[in-house]
Amino acid sequence: MKMLSATIIASTVVLGACAPEPITRVETTVTTSPVDTEALGAATGLPADAVVGVTRTGNQYVVFYRDDAVTAEQLEAAPATICANTASTVFTADPIDTTGPQFATGVQRMTVTCA
């Protein structure tokens, strides 16, 4: 009986030593580069002076724009313009209400996912 217990304890110690360390930190690198506002306007279909910024993760785009500088028609056409730049179609387009106090005044956000 003592021999079995010692074997189990020794196995546990060996397996514990082989187990990988838990991941406690994930490093992320974000690369930004200046882009001409005219280029952002052309890529989004929104007026160049309205686009504050654009991010891309895979096939998902997030467009930050000044609400007072765009029309409803421009907003409606923007997802198709964005996806056409990558020869794809619109999968989803979701405007996000950013009127809460945690957001900058007058800046809205639209998330576009291309198929």
C-alpha positions, 0 to 999 in steps of 0.5 A: 500500500505504501508503495502505491502511494509513493508511486502516485505522489512521484507521478504527480510531482513529475506531471506537475513539473511538466505542465506548462506555466499558465498564461498571465499576460498577452502581449498585443502590438498595434500598428498605426500609420497616418492616412490621408483623410481624403483616402479615408473618405474615398474608402468609406464613402463618407465625407473626408472631413467627417471620418475621424478614424477607421480600424480593421480586424480581419473582415470587420471594419469600425468607422468613427465619424462626426455625426453632424458631417454626414447625411443618412444617405451617405451612412446607408451607402458606406457599408457597400463602399467599404466592402467593395474595396475588398471585393466582398459584400456586406454581411452586417452593418451596425451603427452604434449609438455613442451618445453616452458620456463615455464617448466624445461628443458628436462622434458616432461609430459604425461596425461593418462586417464584410462577407 
